[in-house]
Amino acid sequence: FIEIYVRGYQDSDGDGVGDLQGLISRLDYLSGLGVKGIWLMPVTESADNDHGYAVQDYRAIESDYGTMVDFEQLLAEAHARGIAVIIDYVMNHAASTNPLFLDATTTAANDKRDWFIWEDQRPQGWNTFAGDPWRNNGNGWYYGVFSALMPDFNLRNPAVVDYHRDNLRFWLNKGVDGFRFDAVGVLFENGSGDWNNQPENHDLMNDVLSVVTAYQKRFMVCEAPDDPGAFASLTSCGRAFAFQAPGAILSSVRNNQIDADLISLLSAFRGDALPWFLSNHDSFAGDRVWNQLNGDVEQYKLAAATYLLTSRTPFTYYGEEGGMANAAGLAGDHALRTPMSWTSDAVTGGFSTVIPFRELSANVASNNVADEEGDVSSLLEYYRGLHRLRGAFPVIGSGDPVWQSNAGEPVLKFRRQGTSATAVVAINYATTGQQVIVATSLANAVFMGELGASDQRVSDGSGSLTVDVPARSAVVYVGQP
């Protein structure tokens, strides 16, 4: 998957804001990159007209992005290229300008009042990640864990849950391939000290899972940073992002050896249930990878190889494949959500024909698609090679893994075993070349170098394969029984 912020991807109509037609115009690029799925940050009509998480209309396309016809065209053209499309869905809260909330604020007798969480007197003792979550608009105190502009739904009200179920079916009937669910850790509250990761969250998301999986070939994944393992259960979301992965991977490449947390993640590996990533649109998850690694391209490639060769369903943040940096003049989330760097143009970055809605990435002059395309040493071509390798040898993503390294060692080595092929992967974090022996389970079998090597090697009678791994690089060999 690639995560795309439509507002920041490609402007097609010269208003300085990305849109759906702009994204459609870049589908061939994404197909050529080897992308098989797109996660769209919110594309529904929003009150914030920026990140989109303050939903004003759950069944309308953000007017800045285009129309429902444009969205339907995107689905059709992506599907024609073999690319799935999942969309962000915000169940926890609406926008304060959503008509449902506007109705709820009129009087206590309004039939939508109980769709949100109200108290006559301000509750005491609450302190969440956004401070005191109780807000007053002159009509009572309402709960909004993120901000006053995003009131939380009362998900104990069956009518509210039915409303969300119907919205999900609306989009599934449109042909979307699934959803990424936002902020599932804060769906229910049971008191001032019990507002995060409550048991009811899992029950609701399991109900949602049944709605989604009633449709064939649909995908869903949840954002639950504090406890992804629990939400990845089949009695909950079924999948949740592995938020511990970025830190463990980046620590390994910085320190030239396997981090203990990486080994812990691998030992608890659950295949498709916990997708890995390096960064995303939220600053709490870290800066863009370029900034976190201070522009060290060798380390960057190692990090990319680690999660793209290890995770069954990896997610890449748009622009990561070219090494986009934070915007120099911005802070927080905005610094991560900059216009895509298509060219080195210092004013537009190839994103628009006018000055974009937001400052460009700080390294647009050096790290952009136009300059990196065709350069075999570039990050872009390295990512493309990794994606191409996964496409050519599905066993790399779907084979049964056997991890064969320990914390503190310089090389992460493992095999992925399928019925028709076995892949051997060795990733060397050290600054010197290493020779390792990988147990393949295939005796006297021929293995061909497919990444970082092009030679032919033969396992011995016990199935052991000797592999040479240059400094700070990854190699992959593939053999057949």
HELIX and SHEET records of a PDB file:
HELIX    1   1 VAL A    6  GLY A    8  5                                   3    
HELIX    2   2 LEU A   20  SER A   25  1                                   6    
HELIX    3   3 LEU A   27  LEU A   33  1                                   7    
HELIX    4   4 MET A   68  ALA A   80  1                                  13    
HELIX    5   5 PRO A   99  ALA A  104  1                                   6    
HELIX    6   6 ARG A  113  TRP A  115  5                                   3    
HELIX    7   7 PRO A  158  LYS A  174  1                                  17    
HELIX    8   8 VAL A  184  VAL A  186  5                                   3    
HELIX    9   9 PRO A  199  THR A  213  1                                  15    
HELIX   10  10 PRO A  228  PHE A  231  1                                   4    
HELIX   11  11 ALA A  245  ASN A  255  1                                  11    
HELIX   12  12 ALA A  260  SER A  267  1                                   8    
HELIX   13  13 GLY A  271  ALA A  273  5                                   3    
HELIX   14  14 SER A  283  ALA A  285  5                                   3    
HELIX   15  15 VAL A  289  GLN A  292  1                                   4    
HELIX   16  16 VAL A  297  THR A  310  1                                  14    
HELIX   17  17 GLU A  320  GLY A  322  5                                   3    
HELIX   18  18 GLY A  332  LEU A  336  1                                   5    
HELIX   19  19 VAL A  369  GLU A  372  1                                   4    
HELIX   20  20 LEU A  379  ALA A  392  1                                  14    
HELIX   21  21 VAL A  395  SER A  398  1                                   4    
SHEET    1   A 6 PHE A 219  CYS A 222  0                                        
SHEET    2   A 6 GLY A 178  PHE A 181  1                                        
SHEET    3   A 6 ALA A  84  TYR A  89  1                                        
SHEET    4   A 6 GLY A  37  LEU A  40  1                                        
SHEET    5   A 6 ILE A   2  ILE A   4  1                                        
SHEET    6   A 6 THR A 316  TYR A 317  1                                        
SHEET    1   B 2 THR A  44  SER A  46  0                                        
SHEET    2   B 2 VAL A  55  ILE A  61 -1                                        
SHEET    1   C 3 TRP A 118  GLU A 119  0                                        
SHEET    2   C 3 TRP A 141  TYR A 143 -1                                        
SHEET    3   C 3 TRP A 134  ASN A 136 -1                                        
SHEET    1   D 6 ASP A 400  TRP A 403  0                                        
SHEET    2   D 6 VAL A 411  GLN A 417 -1                                        
SHEET    3   D 6 THR A 422  ASN A 428 -1                                        
SHEET    4   D 6 SER A 473  GLY A 479 -1                                        
SHEET    5   D 6 VAL A 446  LEU A 451 -1                                        
SHEET    6   D 6 GLN A 456  VAL A 458 -1                                        
SHEET    1   E 2 GLN A 434  ALA A 439  0                                        
SHEET    2   E 2 SER A 464  VAL A 469 -1                                        
END                                                                             
